[in-house]
Structure formats: structure tokens, C-alpha cells
Amino acid sequence: MYLTGVVASPWLGKMADAFGRGRVLIASLLLMLSIVLTTSYSLPVIIAGIVRA
């Protein structure tokens, strides 16, 4: 997880310089939303596990 952030942060910074912060932010949020939606079937189980911990 942290290794992904180490790689993604400089890359997204360059993308923000090239395309603007707003566009990169929206694209990043849409990507995260798509990942959440594809795993939404198991998301309630994960939340229940976090709440019970």
C-alpha cells in the first residue's frame, strides 16, 4: 500500500502540472470510486469486521 503511494505521488504531481490539479483530482476520485464499486459486494463484510474489532 505504501509502495503504491511512493510511486503514485510523484507521477500524479507531474500529471497535475501538465493537466491541472482539478482534472487530476477528479480522475483520481473516479478511479477510486470505480475500485470501491467493483468491490462493493464484500464491502459490508469489511465494515462489519472493522466495527467489531
C-alpha positions in Angstrom: 0.0 0.0 0.0 2.7 2.5 1.0 4.8 1.5 -2.0 1.9 2.4 -4.3 1.8 5.9 -2.7 5.5 6.3 -3.1 5.2 5.6 -6.9 1.9 7.3 -7.4 2.6 10.6 -5.7 5.3 11.9 -8.0 3.5 10.6 -11.0 0.3 12.3 -10.1 2.2 15.5 -9.3 3.6 15.5 -12.8 0.1 14.9 -14.2 -1.3 17.8 -12.1 1.4 20.1 -13.5 0.5 19.0 -17.0 -3.3 18.8 -16.9 -4.2 20.9 -13.8 -5.0 19.9 -10.2 -8.7 19.8 -10.7 -8.7 17.4 -13.6 -6.2 15.0 -11.9 -8.2 15.1 -8.6 -11.5 14.3 -10.5 -9.7 11.5 -12.4 -8.3 10.1 -9.2 -11.6 10.2 -7.4 -13.3 8.5 -10.3 -10.7 5.8 -10.2 -11.1 5.2 -6.5 -14.9 5.2 -6.9 -14.6 2.5 -9.6 -12.4 0.4 -7.4 -14.9 0.7 -4.5 -17.8 -0.1 -6.7 -16.1 -3.3 -8.1 -15.5 -4.5 -4.5 -18.8 -3.3 -3.1 -20.1 -6.8 -2.6 -17.6 -7.6 0.1 -17.5 -4.0 1.5 -20.2 -4.6 4.1 -18.3 -7.6 5.4 -15.2 -5.5 5.7 -17.0 -2.7 7.5 -18.6 -5.2 9.9 -15.2 -6.6 10.7 -13.8 -3.1 11.4 -16.7 -2.1 13.6 -16.5 -5.3 15.6 -12.7 -5.0 16.1 
